[in-house]
Each structure stands twice: as structure tokens, then as C-alpha cells.
């Protein structure tokens, strides 16, 4: 009787451990799927400059306090990705921005923090290991452009005209955004372009 109870008890614990491992494996797969597809809350936003609007000189601050200025026309397109150290979706996107930069040398990509606290951003950059990425402090720039959500991307052509805008929460969103192949792409990111407006 005692031996039978002991065997049953051991078998029960083995079953519990196996079930725990299965749950852990499924949780990891769900996490990877979440990062791959981006959060379900991604949605089109009406804020930000309008597609087709031409922007004049853009200005912000570098981490060392010096000025950052962009004037148009430029030789290449510009993509500004607005992020925040307090944005969890941005945290998941940042490693994918590294890969994106390597595949899009023809576009100038810059991360723009919507919080101007230099110490917070320095710690954020070190913690996320993104020291090599172009990164500026653009709280006032975000306010000027009426950008309220992150991660928010803005794509400008060589003359400073807005080609596309919207939420980007995965590598796929960012890649389609850089192509701007239509008024909307999978994953919730809105990509309105001049061609789409003209054909409407």
C-alpha cells in the first residue's frame, strides 16, 4: 500500500513538471508570435502631418546637447521613427530597426525620442544596446508635428514631402513602410501615399 502511494505520488509530480514545461514552451511561442506580428492594438491614426504635406527645416537636439537640423532637398529619403523609453512596443521594435538599417542604406533612418530627458535616454540606449543607431531628442519636434503615439514612423522624400506615416510595430511593418506600396499594409500600419490619393 505504501509503495503504491509513493509511486503514484512520484508519477503525479512527473506529470506536473511535464505540464509545466509544455506551458512554458507554449508561452515562449506566443511571445515570439507577438513580436512577429506586433500588438493587436496597432491602428491607423489621424495625427501627424498630412500625406503630401511638404515640411520645412526640421530641428531637434542630439544627446550631447548639440543641435540636429535637417534641411531639404536632400540626396536620400528620410525616415523618422518616433519612440519613447516608456513604450513597451518600442522596446520590441528596436532590435529589428538594427536589421532594417542594414537593408535600407538608400534611406536615412533616425530614431526620435519623444522625451527630452538626456539621462533617461542615455540609460535607455545602453540598456537596449542600440548605441550605434542614429538617436536624437525630439520632444518639441513631435509636438510640432502633432505626433502623440509611439512607435510612429514618418517617411519623407528628398524634397521633404510626407510620403507615408503611421504606427510601425514590427520589422514587416517597417519594411512595407519603407516601400510604401499602397494605402494600407498588413499589421495595422497605415501607409497613405500620393499615388493612392491621386487614383482615388
N, C-alpha and C positions, 0 to 999 in steps of 0.2 A: 504493500500500500504506500509506504513512504517512498520507495524507489519510483513508483508510478507517478506520484505527485511531483517529485523532483524533475523527472523527465518532462512532464507537462509544463512545469514552470520554466524550464530552460527553453523548451520549444516556443513558448509564448514570447519570451524575451527575444529570441532569434527572429520571430515574426515581426515584432515591434521594430527592431533595428532595420530589418529589410524594408518595411513600410516607410520608415523614416528616410532611408536612402532614396527610395522611389520619389517621395515628396520633394526631397532636396533636388533631385535631378530634374523633376518637372518645373520646380521654381526657377532653376537656372535657365532652362529652355524658354520659359515665359519671359524672363528678364532679357535674354538675347533677342527674342522676338519683339519686345517692347522697344529696344534700342534700334532695331532694324526698321520698324515701321513708324516709329515716332508715336507720341501720345495721341490718344483718340481726340483730345481737345483741340487739335490743330484746326484752325478755321480761317476763312477769309476775313480780313479786317479792312475797314474803310479809312483808317487813319493813315498818316504819312502823305507825302506829296503825290499828286496825281500822275498817272502814266501819261507820258507825252509832255509833262511839265519840264521846262529847262531850268536847272539850278545854276545859280551863280557860284562864286567862290565859296568853298567850304572851309571852315576853320574849327580847330579843337586844340587840345593840349596833349603833349607827349608825357610819358611817365616821369621824365626828369624835369618837367615844368616848362620846357621849351614849346614854341608854337608849332602847330601842324596845320599846313594850309594846302589846299588843292585848288588849282585854277584850271579852267577849260579854255580851249580844247587841249586834250591830252592824246598821246600816241596809242593808248590802250584803254579798254573799258575799265570801269571801276565797280567793284562790288564791296559795299559796306555791310558788315554783319554786326548788328547791334546785340550786345549780350549784357548780362548782369551777373556779378558774383553771387547774387542771391537767387539766381534762376536755375532750378534743377535740370530743366530741359537743355539749357546751355551747357551744363556740365557734361551731359551725354554727347552733345554735338561737337565739342571742342576737339577731341581726338580725331574725329572724322574731317574736321577742317584741315588738319595737317595733311591728310591724304589728298584732299581736294586741291590744296595749293600746289602739290607736286604734279597734278594732272592738268592744271589750268594756268600755265605760265603766261599765256597771252592776256590774262586779266589781272588787274591789280586788286588784290583782296586785302581788306583791313578789318580787324576786329575793333568795334567801337563800344566802350563801356558806357552804360547809361548812368553810372555813378562815378563822380569825380574824386572820390577818396583814393589818393595815390597809394597810401599804405595798404589799404584793403585790396586794391588791385594788384599790387606787387606780391602780396601773400597769396592771392588767388592764382596768379600766373605761376608762382613757384609750386604751389600745391598741385595744380593741374598739369605741370610740366609743359608749358607752352611758351617757354622763353623765346623761342625762335620765330614766333608768329608776330606779324605787324599788329600793334595794340596801342590804341590811343584812348584818352579820356574825353568823352563826348556827351556829357550830360546836357550841356547847353545846346549842342548840335541836335540831339534827339528832341529837345523841347522845340527848337526852331522848326524842325521837320515834322512835328506832331506825331512822333513815334512813341507809343505807350506800352507796347508789348515786346517781349523778347522770347526766343531769338528771332529777330526781324532782319530781313535782308533787303537791300536796295541796290539795284543794278543800273548803272549809268553808262551811256555810250560815250564816245570820245568827246562829244560836244557838251556833255553834262545833262543830257536829256534822260529822264527816267524811262527805262525800257521795261523794267519789271520790279515788283515789290511783293512782300508777303512774308508769312511765317515759314521758316525752314527748320525742320526738327530731325532731319536725318541726312545721310550722305546722298541718298537718292533725290530728296527734295532739293538739296543744294546743287546737284549735278543738273537736274532738269531746269532749275532756276537759271543756271549759267547758260543753258541752251535757249531758254525762253521760247519753247516751241509751240505754245498755244495759250489760250486764255486761262486754262486750269490744268494742273498736273496731278497725278495720284498723290495721296498722302496729306491732302488738305491745304497745300500751298497754292496761293493764287498767283498766277503769272500773267497778268494782262499785258499785252504788247500792242504797239501801234498798228501792226498788221491786222490783229484781231479786231481792233476798233474800226479800221477802215473797211473791213469786209462785212461788218455787222450791218 
